[in-house]
Amino acid sequence: MPAPPPPVAEQAPVPPPDGAAPGGVPAPGPVTADTNQVATLTITFRAVSLKSISGEPNADKDIAYAVEQELRSSPLFNPDPQQTRTTSDVSNDEQTGTFTFSVVARLKDPLKL
């Protein structure tokens, strides 16, 4: 018969950050993998291309950047550039005169299903 595993040492509780009261609202941290929780959204945008109208080769990229910045400044999403970011380059569809891009946006407070 195998020997029982050694006991696991308990960790001391983490003190609250400076200025926070014990039992206060915890700071947002890494989200645990929970199948009944939505913490990250991948949003694909499609917009009318301004590249040919404005003559600016980066006009569509500027729009994608502006959308990303608005999501980061929203109180619903994490402003960290590693958490809320574009995940693809702007892809143009010359036939329809549109472009698409994707943004991965981390919610500050995950949704529980």
C-alpha positions in Angstrom: 0.0 0.0 0.0 1.5 3.4 -1.0 2.3 6.0 1.7 -0.1 8.9 2.1 1.0 12.2 0.5 2.7 14.7 2.8 0.4 17.5 4.3 0.2 20.7 2.3 1.3 23.8 4.2 -1.3 26.6 4.5 -0.4 29.9 3.0 -0.9 33.1 5.0 -3.7 35.4 3.8 -2.6 38.1 1.5 -2.9 41.5 3.2 -5.1 44.1 1.4 -3.3 46.8 -0.7 -2.3 50.1 1.0 -5.4 52.1 1.8 -7.8 49.2 1.3 -9.9 48.0 4.2 -9.9 44.3 5.1 -12.9 42.6 3.6 -13.1 45.4 0.9 -13.6 44.8 -2.8 -10.8 42.6 -4.1 -8.6 43.9 -6.9 -9.2 42.4 -10.3 -6.8 39.6 -10.9 -6.4 36.7 -13.3 -9.6 35.0 -14.2 -9.9 31.4 -13.3 -11.1 28.9 -15.9 -14.8 28.6 -15.2 -17.2 27.2 -17.8 -20.1 29.2 -16.5 -18.3 32.5 -16.8 -17.5 34.9 -19.7 -14.4 37.0 -19.1 -13.1 37.7 -22.6 -15.0 38.8 -25.7 -13.6 38.5 -29.3 -15.4 41.1 -31.4 -15.1 41.4 -35.2 -15.8 44.8 -36.6 -16.7 45.6 -40.2 -16.7 49.2 -41.4 -16.8 51.3 -44.5 -13.3 51.8 -45.8 -12.1 55.4 -45.9 -8.8 54.6 -47.5 -9.8 55.5 -51.1 -12.0 58.5 -50.1 -9.5 60.2 -47.8 -6.4 59.3 -49.8 -4.8 58.3 -46.5 -3.2 54.8 -46.6 -3.6 54.3 -42.8 -7.2 55.6 -42.5 -8.7 52.2 -41.8 -6.0 51.4 -39.3 -6.6 54.7 -37.6 -10.3 53.7 -37.2 -9.4 50.3 -35.8 -7.0 52.0 -33.3 -9.7 54.5 -32.3 -12.2 51.6 -31.6 -9.5 49.8 -29.5 -8.9 53.0 -27.5 -12.6 53.5 -26.8 -13.0 50.0 -25.5 -10.0 50.5 -23.2 -11.4 53.7 -21.8 -14.8 52.0 -21.2 -15.6 51.2 -17.6 -16.6 47.7 -18.7 -13.3 46.6 -20.1 -9.8 46.1 -18.7 -7.6 49.1 -19.9 -4.4 47.0 -19.9 -3.0 46.7 -23.5 -2.2 43.0 -23.0 -5.9 42.3 -22.0 -7.8 44.5 -24.5 -6.1 44.6 -27.9 -6.6 44.1 -31.6 -5.8 40.6 -32.7 -5.7 40.9 -36.5 -4.5 43.3 -39.1 -7.1 45.4 -41.0 -8.2 43.3 -44.0 -9.7 45.3 -46.8 -12.5 44.0 -49.1 -12.1 46.1 -52.3 -15.2 44.6 -53.8 -17.5 45.9 -51.1 -15.5 48.9 -50.0 -15.3 47.7 -46.4 -12.6 46.4 -44.0 -12.7 44.1 -41.0 -10.6 43.8 -37.8 -10.9 41.9 -34.5 -10.5 43.0 -30.9 -10.1 40.8 -27.9 -11.6 42.6 -24.9 -11.2 41.5 -21.3 -14.2 42.4 -19.1 -13.4 44.0 -15.7 -16.2 42.0 -14.1 -16.7 38.6 -15.8 -20.3 37.6 -16.6 -21.7 34.6 -14.8 -24.0 32.4 -16.7 
